[in-house]
Amino acid sequence: MEEQLWPRYFIRLSYEGGAFHGWQRQPNAISVQEVLEGALCKLLRQEKVITVGCGRTDSGVHATEFYAHFNAQVEIENTVQLVFRLNQFLPSGIAIQEIFKVGDKDHTRFDAIERGYHYYLHFHKDPFLFGRSMFYPYTLDFDRMNQAAALLVFKGDFSSFCKSGGGQKTNICDVRKAEWTKSSENQWVFHIVADRFLRNMVRAVVGTLIEVGRGKLTIEDMQQVIDKRERGAAGDSVHACGLYLTEVKYPYIQEGQYV
């Protein structure tokens, strides 16, 4: 039987990225994809299971919402039970929320119409935020940073925030939201939403906005960074530990239900 005729399933999961070298399988490092595929092989009793993720998160990046799909050789009679068994089998850093059957052509990466990320900064040392938020013990002007962030809300070329070697065919993105909000007395969070993201884009954007917040770049400088379309024009990328993939939207998933 051809693999493309096997029933296809979406997995909605989350993971703490500190223990993994990103989502994508790596030749000499442990990844979320490798661990998940190994668990599925054992529980489904398939010699090989190939998962396709909704994107590629870098080493150390977290995901509170991530989708992957796979083809099963036979119909899965009880997906709720499979979720329970997977969560027992997988390490504590990976949690499965649900598994549901989709159409044969549905694709977690190519069908996603919107993605959202959060980036967390905290300013006073906190051992409970270590590895999950970037410690930044300097004063920042978030009003100015939000003025600069507003310049990012457009559809156009984001080459200035793209790491070389990403392999994408185009650097055009439609950014629909870019905003800093205060989440606690010790923490601020940057929320950015777009139809797609380039390699390392969010971390480069945050690094550039921090330079605005420190007074090293003006609002006008931020616009020039965007217009230059050169990675060297933007600020340094921030640490992976503060970055979370938080939402992925599909046209056939509405209010958490496959339709």
For each residue, the residues with C-beta under 8 A, 3 or more apart:
1: 5 6 73
2: 5 6
3: 6 71
4: 71 104
5: 1 2 104
6: 1 2 3 71 72 73
7: 71 72 74 75 76 101 104
8: 69 70 71 72 101 102 103 104 106
9: 69 70 71 72 76 79 99 100 101 102
10: 67 68 69 99 100 102 106 108 258
11: 36 51 67 68 69 70 96 98 99
12: 65 66 67 96 97 98 99
13: 36 63 66 67 68 94 95 96 97
14: 62 63 64 65 66 94 95 97
15: 20 32 62 63 66 93 94 95
16: 19 62 93 132
17: 20 22 32 57 59 60 61 62 63 93 240
18: 60 62 93 131 132 241
19: 16 30 91 93
20: 15 17 23 30 31 32 35 59 60 93
21: 26 29 30 31 59
22: 17 26 31 32 56 57 58 59 60 61
23: 20 31 32 33 53 55 56 57 63 66
24: 31 33 53 56
25: 31 33 34 37
26: 21 22 29 30 31 34
27:
28:
29: 21 26 59
30: 19 20 21 26 34 35
31: 20 21 22 23 24 25 26 34 35
32: 15 17 20 22 23 35 36 57 66 94
33: 23 24 25 36 37 51 53 68
34: 25 26 30 31 37 38
35: 20 30 31 32 38 39 90 91 94
36: 11 13 32 33 39 40 51 68 90 94
37: 25 33 34 40 41 49 50 51 70
38: 34 35 41 42
39: 35 36 42 43 86 89 90
40: 36 37 43 44 46 49 51 70 86
41: 37 38 44 45 46 47 48 49
42: 38 39 45 89
43: 39 40 82 85 86 89
44: 40 41 49 72 73 76 82
45: 41 42
46: 40 41 49 72 73
47: 41
48: 41
49: 37 40 41 44 46 70 72
50: 37 70 71
51: 11 33 36 37 40 68 69 70
52: 68 69 70 107 108 109
53: 23 24 33 56 66 67 68 108 109
54: 66 67 68 108 109 112 115 248
55: 23 66 109 112 115 197 245 248
56: 22 23 24 53 199
57: 17 22 23 32 61 62 63 66 243 245
58: 22 61 200 203 240 243
59: 17 20 21 22 29 240
60: 17 18 20 22 239 240 241
61: 17 22 57 58 240 243 244 245
62: 14 15 16 17 18 57 132 243 244 245
63: 13 14 15 17 23 57 66 244 245 246
64: 14 244 245 246
65: 12 14 245 246 247 248
66: 12 13 14 15 23 32 53 54 55 57 63 245 248
67: 10 11 12 13 53 54 108 112 248 250
68: 10 11 13 33 36 51 52 53 54 108
69: 8 9 10 11 51 52 102 106 107 108
70: 8 9 11 37 40 49 50 51 52
71: 3 4 6 7 8 9 50
72: 6 7 8 9 44 46 49 75 76
73: 1 6 44 46
74: 7
75: 7 72
76: 7 9 44 72 79 82 99 101
77:
78: 81 82
79: 9 76 82 83 98 99 100 101
80: 83 84
81: 78 84 85
82: 43 44 76 78 79 85 86 99
83: 79 80 86 87 96 97 98 99
84: 80 81 87 88
85: 43 81 82 88 89
86: 39 40 43 82 83 89 90 96 99
87: 83 84 90 95 96
88: 84 85
89: 39 42 43 85 86
90: 35 36 39 86 87 94 95 96
91: 19 35 94
92:
93: 15 16 17 18 19 20
94: 13 14 15 32 35 36 90 91
95: 13 14 15 87 90
96: 11 12 13 83 86 87 90 99
97: 12 13 14 83
98: 11 12 79 83
99: 9 10 11 12 76 79 82 83 86 96
100: 9 10 79 258
101: 7 8 9 76 79 258
102: 8 9 10 69 106 252 258
103: 8 106 252
104: 4 5 7 8
105:
106: 8 10 69 102 103 111 250 252
107: 52 69 110 111
108: 10 52 53 54 67 68 69 111 112 248
109: 52 53 54 55 112
110: 107
111: 106 107 108 250 251 252
112: 54 55 67 108 109 115 196 248 249 250
113: 195 249 250 251
114: 176 193 194 195 247 248 249
115: 54 55 112 193 194 195 196 197 245 247 248 249
116: 177 191 192 193 245 246 247 248
117: 191 192 193 197 202 243 244 245 246
118: 189 190 191 243 244 246
119: 134 189 190 192 202 203 206 238 242 243 244
120: 129 132 133 134 183 187 188 189 242 244
121: 133 134 136 140 187 188 189 190 242
122: 126 129 133 134 135 136 186 187
123: 135 136 137 138 186 187
124: 137 186
125: 135 137
126: 122 129 130 133 135 186
127: 130
128:
129: 120 122 126 132 133 135 186 187
130: 126 127 135
131: 18 241
132: 16 18 62 120 129 241 242
133: 120 121 122 126 129 187 241 242
134: 119 120 121 122 238 239 241 242
135: 122 123 125 126 129 130
136: 121 122 123 140 210
137: 123 124 125
138: 123 214
139:
140: 121 136 145 188 210 213 214
141: 144 145 212 213 215
142: 145 146 180 182 188 213
143: 146 147
144: 141 147 148 212 213 219
145: 140 141 142 148 149 180 209 210 212 213
146: 142 143 149 150 179 180
147: 143 144 150 151 219
148: 144 145 151 152 208 209 212 217 219 222
149: 145 146 152 153 178 179 180 190 209
150: 146 147 153 178
151: 147 148 154 219 222 223 226
152: 148 149 175 178 192 205 226
153: 149 150 175 176 177 178
154: 151 174 175
155: 172 173 174 175
156: 172 173 226
157: 171 172 229
158: 161 162 171 172 173 175 198 201 226
159: 162 171 198 229 230 231
160: 204 225 226 228 229 230 231 233 234
161: 158 198 200 201 204 205 208 231 234
162: 158 159 166 168 171 198 199 200 201 204 231
163: 166 198 199 200 204 231 237
164: 231
165: 199
166: 162 163 198 199 200
167: 199
168: 162 171 198 199
169:
170:
171: 157 158 159 162 168 198 229
172: 155 156 157 158
173: 155 156 158 194 195 196 197 198 201
174: 154 155 194 195 196
175: 152 153 154 155 158 178 192 193 194
176: 114 153 193 194 195
177: 116 153 191 192 193
178: 149 150 152 153 175 190 191 192 193 205
179: 146 149 190 191 192
180: 142 145 146 149 188 189 190 191 209
181: 188 189 191
182: 142 187 188
183: 120 187 188 189
184: 187
185:
186: 122 123 124 126 129
187: 120 121 122 123 129 133 182 183 184
188: 120 121 140 142 180 181 182 183
189: 118 119 120 121 180 181 183
190: 118 119 121 149 178 179 180 205 206 209
191: 116 117 118 177 178 179 180 181 246
192: 116 117 119 152 175 177 178 179 202 205
193: 114 115 116 117 175 176 177 178 247
194: 114 115 173 174 175 176 197
195: 113 114 115 173 174 176
196: 112 115 173 174
197: 55 115 117 173 194 201 202
198: 158 159 161 162 163 166 168 171 173 201
199: 56 162 163 165 166 167 168
200: 58 161 162 163 166 203 204 237
201: 158 161 162 173 197 198 204 205
202: 117 119 192 197 205 206 243
203: 58 119 200 206 207 237 238 239 240 243
204: 160 161 162 163 200 201 207 208 231 234 235 236 237
205: 152 161 178 190 192 201 202 208 209 234
206: 119 190 202 203 209 210 237 238 242
207: 203 204 210 211 234 235 236 237 238
208: 148 161 204 205 211 212 217 222 225 234 235
209: 145 148 149 180 190 205 206 212 213 222 235
210: 136 140 145 206 207 213 214 235 238
211: 207 208 214 216 217 235
212: 141 144 145 148 208 209 215 216 217 218 219 221 222
213: 140 141 142 144 145 209 210
214: 138 140 210 211
215: 141 212
216: 211 212
217: 148 208 211 212 221 222 225 235
218: 212 221 222
219: 144 147 148 151 212 222 223
220: 223 224
221: 212 217 218 224 225
222: 148 151 208 209 212 217 218 219 225 226
223: 151 219 220 226 227
224: 220 221 227 228 233
225: 160 208 217 221 222 228 233 234
226: 151 152 156 158 160 222 223 229
227: 223 224
228: 160 224 225 233
229: 157 159 160 171 226 233
230: 159 160 233
231: 159 160 161 162 163 164 204 234
232:
233: 160 224 225 228 229 230
234: 160 161 204 205 207 208 225 231
235: 204 207 208 209 210 211 217
236: 204 207
237: 163 200 203 204 206 207
238: 119 134 203 206 207 210 242 243
239: 60 134 203 242
240: 17 58 59 60 61 203 243
241: 18 60 131 132 133 134
242: 119 120 121 132 133 134 206 238 239
243: 57 58 61 62 117 118 119 202 203 238 240
244: 61 62 63 64 117 118 119 120
245: 55 57 61 62 63 64 65 66 115 116 117 248
246: 63 64 65 116 117 118 191
247: 65 114 115 116 193
248: 54 55 65 66 67 108 112 114 115 116 245
249: 112 113 114 115 253
250: 67 106 111 112 113 253
251: 111 113
252: 102 103 106 111 258 259
253: 249 250 256 257 258 259
254: 257 259
255:
256: 253
257: 253 254
258: 10 100 101 102 252 253
259: 252 253 254
